[in-house]
Amino acid sequence: MSTIRTRNQALVKPPLLSFDNAKTLLFISVVLTRVIKIQRHLRARGTVASVRELYTWVAQHIISLFMRIPSMAAKVETEMNKAKLDIENQLVPKGADVVRHLSLPAKGKSLEWILSQMEVMDGELPGHSNWRNGKISGAVYHGGDEFENVIVQAYQRYCVSNPLHPSIFPAVRKMEAEIVAMCLKLYNNPNGAGTMTSGGTESIIMAVKTYRDWARAVKGITEPEMVIPSTAHAAFDKGAAYLKIKIHTIPVDPVTRRVDIKRVKRAINANTIMLVGSAINFPDGNQDDITALGKLASYYKIGLHVDCCLGSFIMPYLARAGLADGEDGKYKLLPFDFRVPGVTSISCDTHKYGFSPKGTSVIMYRDAALRKHQYYVNPHWSGGVYASPSLSGSRPGALIAGTWAVMHYIGDEGYLESCRSIVSTTRTIANAISESIPELYVLGSPPASVVAFASKHPKVNILEVGDAMAQRGWHLNALSPPAVHIACTRLTVSMVDTFIADLKDAVNQAKTTPSGKGTMVALYGLGQSSAVGPSMVGQLAETFLDSLYKA
């Protein structure tokens, strides 16, 4: 009998879903998931870049440990504190004669007093750039005093308006819809959809949010990834950080400055929700191959966002201005708008070359179905049904009115002439650098309003050149890797000869008597000084932000 029982026990199989089996399956799943993620990361970055990232990470930790040595830490802290104080002194007016308004006045002040205090504050900080002299890169896209007057009149009429309440401010609702419609037509998608936002950063973040929610709803993607060029605007990184999206940053060709399409393709995987291309990019003013990116987006059935925030009201007018074909094989315009198959969204800043008041931009989609994923709707709120098209709830209707007014005041012909004069100025600068300043070279072949230049001379530090230009009153942008750019505006047109002459003098100064003490050299040199350089620059950037709010 015991023999039969033993045999029966031997014939009984252990359950398939035992606790031990479940643990094994869970372990295999975790390992497999991690392996897939590593494989995708390596495929997107490439072996060399991945090894470089690992080396940088190790170097950062080793140097960080070294910098914890008391003597070294004290030295670094002393130098950093000096740099932080310099930043604060450049931004915050100081002295016994500086009046600080830190609490409400006991009684209200007159308009005359208010205006007089504003005039005083305008002059409190010595050495700041006067944008009206035209020696700035971008920053102020000023159409002229007559445009300013139009904006002020519109702003005054609608200064208390809020598009959150369209039944109270019906004209503002209508104007916003018409601004979006005009931009859609400008970018060859009159039947598309869009909204206004507070600027290019919000437009970009809204696009990222839209693709994240679309991919989750349509494709079931819960760990989204996006592929962007290294020259894409930092707002894409910002949006990815806010919205928990992994970014694959793809290098650009060192000559054309266009994103490497083969590397983009290699970075696409099952979790990819969108690709990004610029027309034009902020750093060097070049454009990506949007047609090639569109083919990839169409094939893999993912979104393609084209960042035209800077190109705005320049890129759509290049062909009609007779500038699309470039000159002598340079500056040729590539297709970039909704006519390119695969393009699903475009951002365009009206407050740049549209000359509208600061704080306005438009995000456009190929159709209204995609735009719905940008909306936020909450039907369960105790305060009633809540719905908003973008990040903000209440918005300044006065900015919408100012935008609508200036777009109508300038008109199609006005924007065409603006494009022609600004781009001609940009190409004059680029040609002068290429033909008469042998120490420098132009990055890529910029088709529109931005030109970036770097040094090809062993004794010329381009950041020294930038600092020398600052001594001559110019407010330019430093780039990384080391280069300097100028975004030309209507203000630059009358200053082009002065810019070229000053640039030649600045190059000569940088070559013969470099100071090594300018802002560009100090800040960007620190960023490239070691593996921990970027984190130290980050601390200085935080000091800059803190200083903005020091009363």
LOTOR-760469 format. One record per residue (C-alpha): x, y, z. Coordinates in steps of 0.5 Angstrom, whole numbers, padded with zeros to 4 digits, always signed. Example, Ala and Ser with C-alpha at 12.3 -4.5 7.8 and 13.67 -1.06 7.14 Angstrom:
% LOTOR-760469
+0025-0009+0016;+0027-0002+0014;
END
This chain:
% LOTOR-760469
+0000+0000+0000;+0006+0005+0002;+0009+0003-0005;+0003+0005-0009;+0002+0012-0005;+0009+0013-0006;+0008+0012-0014;+0002+0017-0014;+0006+0022-0010;+0011+0021-0016;+0006+0022-0021;+0003+0029-0018;+0007+0035-0022;+0008+0041-0018;+0004+0047-0020;+0006+0051-0026;+0004+0058-0022;+0008+0057-0016;+0011+0062-0012;+0018+0060-0014;+0016+0060-0021;+0013+0067-0020;+0019+0070-0017;+0023+0067-0023;+0018+0070-0028;+0019+0077-0025;+0026+0077-0025;+0027+0075-0032;+0022+0080-0034;+0026+0086-0030;+0032+0083-0033;+0029+0083-0040;+0026+0090-0040;+0033+0093-0037;+0036+0089-0043;+0031+0092-0048;+0032+0099-0045;+0040+0099-0045;+0040+0096-0052;+0035+0102-0055;+0040+0107-0051;+0046+0104-0054;+0043+0104-0061;+0040+0111-0061;+0047+0114-0058;+0052+0109-0061;+0058+0105-0058;+0063+0111-0058;+0058+0116-0055;+0055+0111-0050;+0063+0110-0048;+0064+0117-0048;+0058+0118-0043;+0060+0113-0038;+0067+0116-0038;+0064+0123-0037;+0060+0120-0031;+0066+0117-0028;+0070+0123-0029;+0065+0127-0026;+0064+0123-0020;+0072+0122-0019;+0073+0130-0019;+0067+0131-0015;+0070+0127-0009;+0077+0130-0010;+0073+0137-0010;+0071+0135-0003;+0078+0135+0000;+0077+0141+0005;+0083+0145+0002;+0080+0144-0005;+0073+0145-0003;+0075+0152+0000;+0078+0155-0006;+0073+0153-0011;+0068+0156-0006;+0072+0162-0006;+0072+0163-0013;+0065+0161-0014;+0062+0166-0009;+0066+0171-0013;+0063+0169-0020;+0056+0169-0016;+0057+0176-0014;+0060+0179-0021;+0053+0176-0023;+0049+0180-0018;+0053+0186-0019;+0051+0186-0026;+0044+0185-0025;+0042+0189-0018;+0043+0196-0018;+0047+0198-0011;+0048+0204-0007;+0046+0209-0002;+0042+0213-0008;+0038+0207-0010;+0031+0207-0007;+0028+0200-0006;+0020+0199-0006;+0019+0193-0002;+0012+0195+0001;+0006+0198-0001;+0006+0206+0000;+0001+0208+0005;-0003+0212+0000;-0003+0211-0007;+0002+0215-0012;+0000+0220-0018;+0001+0217-0025;+0007+0223-0025;+0011+0220-0019;+0010+0213-0022;+0013+0215-0029;+0018+0219-0026;+0020+0213-0022;+0020+0208-0028;+0025+0213-0031;+0030+0213-0025;+0030+0205-0025;+0031+0205-0033;+0038+0209-0031;+0040+0206-0024;+0044+0200-0027;+0050+0203-0031;+0053+0199-0037;+0047+0196-0039;+0045+0195-0047;+0041+0200-0050;+0037+0196-0055;+0035+0202-0059;+0042+0203-0062;+0041+0196-0065;+0047+0193-0062;+0043+0187-0060;+0042+0180-0062;+0035+0178-0063;+0032+0180-0056;+0028+0186-0058;+0024+0185-0065;+0022+0192-0066;+0018+0194-0072;+0018+0201-0071;+0015+0207-0067;+0009+0207-0071;+0008+0199-0070;+0009+0200-0062;+0003+0205-0062;-0002+0201-0066;+0000+0195-0061;-0001+0200-0055;-0008+0203-0057;-0010+0196-0058;-0008+0194-0051;-0011+0200-0048;-0018+0198-0051;-0017+0191-0049;-0013+0191-0042;-0018+0188-0038;-0020+0182-0043;-0019+0175-0041;-0020+0170-0047;-0022+0165-0041;-0029+0168-0042;-0031+0169-0049;-0038+0171-0048;-0036+0177-0044;-0030+0178-0049;-0033+0176-0056;-0028+0180-0060;-0022+0177-0056;-0024+0170-0058;-0025+0172-0065;-0018+0175-0066;-0015+0169-0063;-0018+0165-0068;-0017+0169-0074;-0009+0170-0071;-0009+0162-0071;-0012+0162-0078;-0008+0167-0081;-0001+0163-0079;-0004+0156-0081;-0005+0159-0088;+0002+0162-0088;+0004+0155-0087;+0000+0152-0092;-0005+0149-0088;-0011+0153-0088;-0016+0147-0086;-0011+0145-0080;-0012+0147-0073;-0008+0151-0067;-0008+0155-0061;-0004+0161-0058;+0001+0161-0053;+0005+0165-0049;+0011+0164-0053;+0016+0159-0056;+0017+0155-0050;+0010+0154-0048;+0008+0152-0056;+0014+0147-0056;+0012+0144-0049;+0004+0144-0051;+0007+0140-0058;+0011+0135-0053;+0005+0134-0049;+0000+0133-0055;+0004+0127-0057;+0005+0124-0051;-0002+0124-0049;-0004+0122-0057;+0001+0116-0056;-0002+0114-0050;-0009+0114-0052;-0008+0111-0059;-0001+0107-0059;-0002+0105-0051;+0005+0108-0050;+0007+0109-0043;+0014+0110-0043;+0015+0115-0048;+0021+0117-0052;+0023+0123-0057;+0028+0124-0062;+0031+0131-0063;+0037+0134-0066;+0043+0137-0061;+0041+0144-0064;+0034+0143-0062;+0031+0149-0057;+0032+0147-0050;+0025+0148-0049;+0024+0141-0052;+0029+0138-0046;+0025+0143-0041;+0018+0139-0044;+0021+0132-0043;+0023+0134-0036;+0017+0136-0034;+0013+0131-0037;+0017+0125-0036;+0019+0123-0043;+0026+0120-0045;+0030+0124-0050;+0035+0122-0055;+0039+0128-0057;+0042+0126-0064;+0049+0130-0067;+0048+0135-0073;+0053+0134-0079;+0059+0139-0077;+0059+0142-0084;+0051+0142-0086;+0049+0143-0079;+0043+0139-0080;+0041+0133-0076;+0044+0126-0078;+0038+0122-0081;+0041+0116-0080;+0042+0117-0073;+0035+0119-0072;+0033+0113-0076;+0037+0108-0071;+0034+0112-0065;+0027+0110-0067;+0024+0105-0063;+0017+0102-0060;+0016+0108-0055;+0018+0114-0060;+0012+0119-0060;+0015+0124-0064;+0021+0127-0068;+0024+0134-0068;+0027+0139-0074;+0028+0146-0074;+0027+0151-0079;+0031+0155-0077;+0035+0153-0070;+0037+0158-0065;+0044+0156-0064;+0047+0157-0072;+0041+0159-0076;+0041+0153-0080;+0035+0148-0082;+0034+0141-0081;+0032+0136-0087;+0025+0136-0086;+0023+0132-0092;+0027+0126-0090;+0025+0127-0082;+0018+0127-0085;+0019+0120-0089;+0021+0117-0082;+0015+0120-0079;+0010+0117-0084;+0014+0110-0084;+0014+0109-0077;+0007+0113-0076;+0010+0118-0071;+0009+0125-0070;+0014+0130-0073;+0014+0137-0070;+0018+0143-0074;+0020+0149-0069;+0019+0155-0073;+0019+0159-0067;+0025+0163-0070;+0023+0163-0077;+0016+0165-0076;+0015+0171-0081;+0021+0170-0084;+0021+0163-0087;+0015+0163-0091;+0017+0169-0094;+0023+0167-0097;+0021+0164-0104;+0017+0170-0105;+0022+0175-0103;+0027+0172-0108;+0032+0169-0103;+0030+0162-0103;+0035+0159-0108;+0040+0163-0104;+0047+0165-0108;+0053+0162-0110;+0051+0155-0108;+0050+0158-0100;+0043+0159-0096;+0039+0155-0100;+0032+0154-0097;+0029+0147-0096;+0022+0145-0095;+0019+0146-0088;+0012+0147-0088;+0005+0143-0088;+0006+0141-0095;+0012+0136-0093;+0009+0130-0092;+0009+0127-0085;+0010+0134-0081;+0004+0134-0076;+0005+0140-0072;+0009+0147-0073;+0011+0152-0068;+0011+0160-0070;+0013+0166-0065;+0009+0172-0067;+0013+0176-0062;+0019+0175-0066;+0019+0177-0074;+0011+0178-0073;+0013+0184-0069;+0007+0183-0064;+0008+0184-0057;+0012+0179-0052;+0008+0173-0050;+0005+0171-0056;+0006+0165-0060;+0002+0160-0064;+0002+0152-0064;-0001+0149-0071;-0003+0142-0072;-0005+0138-0078;-0012+0137-0076;-0016+0138-0070;-0016+0131-0068;-0009+0132-0066;-0010+0138-0063;-0015+0135-0058;-0010+0132-0054;-0007+0139-0052;-0013+0140-0049;-0014+0139-0041;-0021+0138-0039;-0024+0136-0032;-0032+0135-0032;-0031+0133-0025;-0029+0139-0021;-0033+0142-0016;-0032+0149-0019;-0036+0147-0025;-0033+0144-0032;-0026+0146-0033;-0023+0146-0040;-0017+0150-0042;-0013+0150-0049;-0006+0151-0046;-0002+0151-0040;-0005+0158-0037;-0012+0159-0035;-0013+0166-0035;-0009+0169-0041;-0008+0177-0043;-0013+0178-0048;-0009+0185-0049;-0004+0181-0052;-0008+0178-0057;-0011+0184-0059;-0004+0187-0060;-0002+0181-0064;-0008+0182-0069;-0008+0189-0069;+0000+0189-0071;-0001+0183-0076;-0007+0187-0080;-0003+0194-0080;+0004+0191-0083;+0000+0186-0088;+0003+0181-0093;+0007+0186-0097;+0010+0189-0090;+0012+0182-0088;+0015+0181-0095;+0019+0187-0095;+0021+0186-0088;+0024+0179-0089;+0028+0182-0095;+0031+0187-0091;+0033+0183-0085;+0035+0177-0089;+0039+0181-0094;+0043+0184-0088;+0044+0177-0085;+0047+0175-0092;+0052+0181-0092;+0055+0179-0085;+0056+0172-0087;+0059+0174-0094;+0063+0179-0090;+0066+0174-0085;+0067+0168-0091;+0071+0173-0095;+0074+0178-0091;+0075+0175-0084;+0080+0169-0085;+0080+0168-0078;+0073+0166-0078;+0068+0161-0081;+0061+0161-0082;+0057+0155-0079;+0053+0151-0084;+0049+0155-0089;+0044+0159-0086;+0038+0161-0090;+0034+0166-0086;+0036+0171-0080;+0041+0168-0076;+0049+0167-0077;+0054+0164-0073;+0061+0164-0073;+0067+0161-0070;+0075+0161-0070;+0079+0157-0075;+0085+0161-0073;+0090+0158-0067;+0091+0164-0064;+0084+0167-0064;+0079+0165-0059;+0072+0166-0061;+0070+0168-0054;+0075+0173-0054;+0072+0176-0060;+0065+0176-0057;+0068+0179-0051;+0071+0184-0055;+0065+0186-0059;+0061+0187-0052;+0067+0192-0051;+0064+0196-0057;+0057+0196-0054;+0054+0189-0058;+0050+0184-0054;+0051+0178-0058;+0050+0170-0056;+0055+0165-0054;+0054+0158-0056;+0057+0151-0054;+0062+0149-0057;+0065+0155-0058;+0062+0160-0063;+0058+0167-0063;+0052+0168-0066;+0047+0174-0068;+0040+0174-0070;+0039+0180-0074;+0032+0184-0074;+0030+0191-0077;+0034+0194-0072;+0041+0191-0075;+0039+0193-0082;+0042+0200-0081;+0048+0197-0077;+0051+0192-0081;+0057+0196-0083;+0058+0198-0076;+0058+0191-0074;+0062+0188-0080;+0068+0194-0078;+0067+0192-0070;+0068+0185-0072;+0074+0186-0076;+0077+0190-0070;+0075+0185-0065;+0078+0179-0068;+0085+0183-0069;+0084+0185-0061;+0083+0178-0059;+0089+0175-0063;+0094+0181-0061;+0092+0183-0054;+0087+0177-0051;+0085+0179-0044;+0082+0172-0042;+0077+0176-0037;+0071+0177-0041;+0064+0174-0039;+0064+0169-0045;+0071+0167-0044;+0070+0166-0036;+0063+0163-0036;+0064+0158-0043;+0071+0157-0041;+0069+0154-0034;+0064+0150-0038;+0069+0146-0042;+0074+0146-0036;+0073+0139-0034;+0067+0134-0033;+0064+0138-0027;+0065+0145-0031;+0057+0144-0033;+0055+0143-0026;+0059+0149-0024;+0056+0153-0030;+0049+0151-0027;+0050+0154-0020;+0052+0160-0024;+0046+0160-0028;+0042+0159-0021;+0045+0165-0018;+0043+0169-0025;+0036+0167-0023;+0036+0168-0016;+0039+0175-0018;+0033+0177-0022;+0028+0176-0016;+0033+0180-0011;+0029+0187-0010;
END
